[in-house]
Amino acid sequence: MSENDESQDNPDSDAPTPAPDGPASDVPTSTPAPAPAEPSPAERVATLEAEKAELKDRMLRIAAEFENYKKRTRKEMSEHEAKARESVLREFLEIADNLERAISSWKEGEQKDVKSVQDGVDLVLRLFKSKLERHSVTAIEAKGQPFDPRVHDAISQAPSAEVPPGTVLHELQKGYRVGERLLRPAMVVVAKAPPTSPSEPSHSNDKQAPENESAAGGVDIDVNGDDDGTGGKTS
């Protein structure tokens, strides 16, 4: 029998046999990668110096930009204030023009008409108040109002029996507000209680005096000092 016949009778004789199951240590594994080497102190110092220089440069740029921003904002605010001031002054120049026209017509006119001058001044005053209201400037009510130190500036007191004490009696100078803010307080005179006469008896004494005097046998005296009794007038 030949070798070919043996191979045909045993077809699995040349097939590779599977590896027997064995421990995992027998299986070849790849070697782990070496850990990266730590930087030397000199390299760490160089890295930190580079980061420090970068941060310093960034901070300098931020500081320069902020300084430019402040200058630009300051300039814009100054220009805005100048434009607002010019706008307000330009409106009030119209009032000055009207006053100059009134004075000029008064000097050039042959007849001095006081009524026409008064009407002209009233017209200018109405124009002036309309300009103030356009800028949210309103007058503060003072006369007849209770004294308020937040908006009133009392310069004196005057006795008055017509209004309660602490009431604004006279307004010497008007006060104004701009919106809710105080622009100028009103100069006022505040009322106080009138002084009582020492010779004037109280009401209780007026009622009790006649009874006491009648009981004592004396004379009756009225509040003016006149003697109503039989003894004549007192001096």
Secondary structure, DSSP 8 states (H G I E B T S, - for coil): --HHHHHHH-GGGSS--------GGGS-------------HHHHHHHHHHHHHHHHHHHHHHHHHHHHHHHHHHHHHHHHHHHHHHHHHHHHHHHHHHHHHHHHHHHH-SS--HHHHHHHHHHHHHHHHHHHHHTTEEEE--TTSB--TTTEEEEEEEE-SSS-TTBEEEEEE-EEEETTEEEE-EEEEEEE-----TTS--HHHHHHHHHHHHHHT---B-TTS-B-STT----
